[in-house]
Amino acid sequence: MCPLKNWIPDHLMQSIAAENNLAETAFFVETENGFHLRWFTPKAEVDLCGHATLAAAHVLFEHLEYAKPEVNFTSKSGPLSVTRDNGLLTLNFPMDSFQEVEIPTHLISSFDFRPIKVLKGSLDYVFIYRSQSVIEHIRPNLEVISKADSRGIIATAPGDQVDFVSRYFAPQFGIPEDPVTGSAHTILTPYWSREFGRNDLKAKQLSPRGGSLSCSIEGDRVKISGKAITYMKGELI
């Protein structure tokens, strides 16, 4: 997370993200109506990132003395906002649309389990499985996934203790497996909401680090709630 007073060259932000070697590095600059926010993976700039937006809001609330209960961002995906309530941060993101598709031939071997259904959204493919156990034990073929005509592939199933679970892979953007992917829940939430017949859902991302999320639908927006902590402060030279 890099707060800036003014924008620096794109190639420099990309180099910083590559040096950080995290799933995403976020940069923001204050504007008249809030903040302009951009995200870079180690390999490329992306249009939307949930956990780095949450981190940006956390930095503003906890370290940059931002006093309002809501912070507004402009981004490549339009207006985004994050509200704070008793330590819980809630993202307000645009809902992704999706359609069911046949699994592309070149992606059949993406995992060692074949999905029961495949969805295609504006950003990602979604591979749907029957149980949480499959998601926990699934083995990705990152070489095959890197050939997907999408940002990445989400593997998801109904959860044992939550409504649904997922894992996210985007090796073509330098992300073998993402710890927690807020933007993936802009397609997961409407899909599982339709399956369960309700708008409020609990989710867990089963990466090695893991993360729990509360998701809800309001009109054409998805609200995704979670928590953030500060683990390091530093200065770029």
Protein Blocks (a to p, Z undefined) as FASTA:
>chain_A
ZZdfbdcdfklmmmmmmmnopabdcdddddfklcadddddfkbccfbdfklmmmmmmmmm
mmnopabfbdcdddfkopaddddeehiacddddddddddddddfklmmmpmcdcfbdcdd
fkbccdddfbfklmmmpccdfklmmmpccfbdcdddddfkbmbdcddddfknopabafbd
fklmmmmmmmmmmmnopabdcdddfbfnopadddddehjaccdddddddfbdcddZZ
